[in-house]
Amino acid sequence: MLPQYERLSDAEVSDAGGLRRSNVRIRFGKLAVATVMLPVTGFLFCVVWSLLYNFEQANATHCLVYNFLPSLSAAIGNYQPQRFVWQFSVLLHAPFRYAIAFLYKNHHLSLLARKHRKEWAYLACMLNIVELSSLVGLSLWTSSNSYEIHKFCFSAFVICSILYMQLVEVINRLTRAEEMLTLAERKSLRFKRRLFLVNVASIVFAVYFFVRHNNHCEPGIYSLFALSEYVFVYSNIGFHMTAYWDFINANVYFHWRTGIHFSSV
C-alpha cells in the first residue's frame, strides 16, 4: 500500500484502538538520517577499501597514466566486498526513498492546488521514482559485467536527478513566499538551491575532465573526473536529505495491516 500523509488529532492517536497501540511509531527525522547514512557510509567504504586494497586495479585506465582516485563505477562495482556493501546499502534504503517520493507527491499537490498545475507534482514524483530506480539498476548491473545496462541506468540517473531538482525548485519558487516560511522550511529551500548548483557544477566538471582525459591522457585528470563524480553523488544525497526539514514535525507509523503512514503529530 502506498504511504499516506495524514494529520491526526491527539484523541485519535491515543484512542484505545488507535494508531499508538497498533503501530510502530518513529520520528521522521531519525528515520531520514538513518536512511541517508546507508549510501553515505556505503560509498565512503567502497572508495576507502578500493584505495587500500585495490589501488592499482581501480585506478588503471586505458592510457596507463598515474591516478589516485577510482571512478564511481570502479569503486562500487568492480571488486568485492565493495560491490556487496554498496548493493546492500542501496537496496536497504530504497523502500523508504520510494515512500518519500509519494509523500512529496502529496506535498507538492497541496502546494500546486491553487495554481492548477497539479501535473507538475505527478511529473516530479515520476522523475524521483525513475531516478531512484536507475540508482538501483546501476548498482545491480555493474560496469564490469553489464556495461550497456549500467551505462543506461547511470545516464537516466543523472538526467532525472537534475530534472527533478530543477522542477522542485520551480514548484517551491512558484508556490511559496519566503516571508511565510518557517525556519526549517527556509533552511530546506536554501540547501536545495545550493546543492542543486553544486550538483550541476559537478557534472560539468566531470564531463570536462573525462573528455580531457580521453584526449590527452594526463596524469591525475581521471582522478579529478572521479572526484567530480563523488561530489555529484553526495550533493544528490544531500538534496534528498532536505526532506528532514520539509517534514520535521512528522512521525512515521508502520501498521501491520495498512502499511506506512505519515502524521504531523
N, C-alpha and C positions, 0 to 999 in steps of 0.2 A: 504494500500500500504506500502511496506517495505521502510525504510528510505534510502535515498541516500546521499552519500558524494560527493560534487562537488565543484570545485574551480571556482569561478565566478569573472569576471573582474568588475572593478568599473562601467564601462559603462553598463554592463548587469544589475547590481544591481540597478542603478539609472535610468534606462530606464523607460519611462512613463508607459509602460505596464508591467514593470518588477517585480522582487520579492519584492522590497521595498514597492510598493504600494499594492500588492496583498497578502502579507504575514505578519504574526506577527513574529517579529524577537526578539530572546532572546539570550544573550551571553551564550555559553555552560557552562562556569564556574558557573554562577549564578544558572542555572537550575540543574547542578550537585550537588551543595551544598544543594539546596532546596530538591532535591530528596533524598539524603543520610541522611538528617536530619529527615526524616519521620521515618525510622526504628530506628535510634539512639534515638530520643526522645520518640518514642512509646515504645521501650523496656525498657528504663530507667523508664518511667512512670509505666509500669507493675510491675517492681521489687519494686519500692518505695511504690506503692499502696498496693502491697501484704504484704510488711513488716509492713505497718501502720495499715491495716485493716483486713488482713487475715493471721497474723503471725503464729498462732498455726496450722491452717489447711494446709497452704502452706509448712510449714517446717516438717510436720508429715511424718514419714517413717514407714516401716513395723516392725522395732525393737524398736520404741518409744524412741529413744535417742534424746538428745538436738541438734538442728541445728539452724543456724542463717541466712541462705540464702535459698530461694526457688529454686528449679531446673528450668531450662528453660521452660519445659513443664508446670509446676505448675504455673509459673509466667504469661505466656501468654495465657493459655488455660483453666484453671480450674475455674476461677471466673470472675464476671462482676464488674466494667466496663473494666477490663484489656483485656478480650478477644476481646471486640468490638474495643478498641483502637488499639490493635496490628493488627487485621484483616484489619481495616481501613487503617493504615499506610502502610502495606504490599501491599494491593490491589491498593492503590493510587500511590505508587512508581513503581509498576511492569511494566506498559506500557512503561515508559521511559527506564527502565532497558532492556526490550526486544529490544527497538530501539538501545540502545548502544551495545547490543550483535551483531547485524547485522553491526553496524558501525565498530566494532572491526574486524568482519569477513573481511570486505573490506580492513581495515588497514593491517591485517595480510596477506591477499592475495598479497598486494603490496610489503610487506617485503619478502615474500617467492617466488616471481615470478622468481628470478634468481636462486634459489635453487631447483626449480622444485619439491617442496613439498607442493603444494597448498592444498593437502588433510588435512594437519595439521590445516589450517585455518578453514576448514569446521568442523573438529573434535572439535577444541576449541569452535567454535560457538555452536555446538550441546551440549557440556558439560555445557556451560554457560546457555543455554536455559533450559536444564534439571535441573540444579542447582536452577535456579530461579523458575521454575515450581514446584519443590519439596518444596521450601520455601513457595510458595502459598498454596500447598497442606497440609503441616504440620500445617499451620496457620488456614486453614478452617476446617480440621478434627483433632480435638484436642485429646490428650491422654485420656481425661475423657469420651469422647463419641464415639470415633472411634480409639481405641488404635492400632490395626493392621495397619490401613491406615497411622496413624500418625507415627508409627514406621518405616514403609517402606519409607515414604517421608523423614523422618529425616535421615535415612541411606543413601538414594540416594543423599540428600543434602550434607552430609559430604563427601561422596566418590567423587561426581562430582566436588565439590568446590576445593578439594585438587588436583584432576587430572587436573582441569582447570588451577589452579595457576601454577602447575608444567609445564604444556605444554606451557603456556605463557612465563615462564622463559626460556624454551628451545628455543622457537621461537626467543625471543629477543637476547639470547646469540649467536644464530646461524647466525643472520642476521644483527646485529648492532654492530659497533665498538665504544667503549667508547669515543674515541677522536673525533668522528664525530657527537656526540650528542649535542643537545642544553642543556642549563642549566635545563630547565623544563623536558626534556626527561631523563636526568641523575637523577634528583630528583625522577621522577616516577619509574625508574628501581630500584633505591636504596630502596625506600619504599616498592616496590613489593617484593624484596628479603627478607627484614626484616620482613614484615608482613606474608609472606609465612612461614618463620621459626617459628614465634610466633604462627601461626595458627596450624601447625603440632604439635608443643610442647604442645599446649593447649589440643589437642585431646589425646595425650599420657598421660598427667596428668589426664584428665577426665576418661580415661579407668582405670588407676591405682587407683584413688580414688573410682571409682564405684565398682571395684572388692574388694577393701579393705573394703569398707562399707558393702557390702553383706557378706563378710567372717567373719568380726569381730564386726560390729555394734558399732564402736567407736563414741563418741560424736563429732560433728563438721566435720567429714570426708565427709558426704554427702554434706555439705555446700561448702567444698573445691572442690568437683565434680561440684557443681553448679557454683562456681566462674570460674572454667576452661571452662565451657560452655559459660559464659559471655565473656571471653577473646576470645574464638573461634568466637563468633558472631561478636564482634567488630573488630577483626582483619580481618574477612571476609569482613565486610563493608568497612574497611579502604583500603583493596586491590582493591576493585572495585572503590573506590573514587580516585584512582590514574589516572583514566580517565580524571580528571580535568587537569592534566599536559600533558597527551598524546594529548589532543585536546584543548589546552589552547587558541589557536587563532581562534577557530571555533565559528560560530553562528548557532543557530537552527532556522529554518524557519518553521512555521506551515501554510500550504497553504490549503485553504478550498477545493480545487479540487484534488491536487496531493499528499497530506499528509505531511509527515515530511521530511525536507531536512536539511543536514548539509553542511555548507560552511565555508571555511577558511577566508572569507572576514571579 
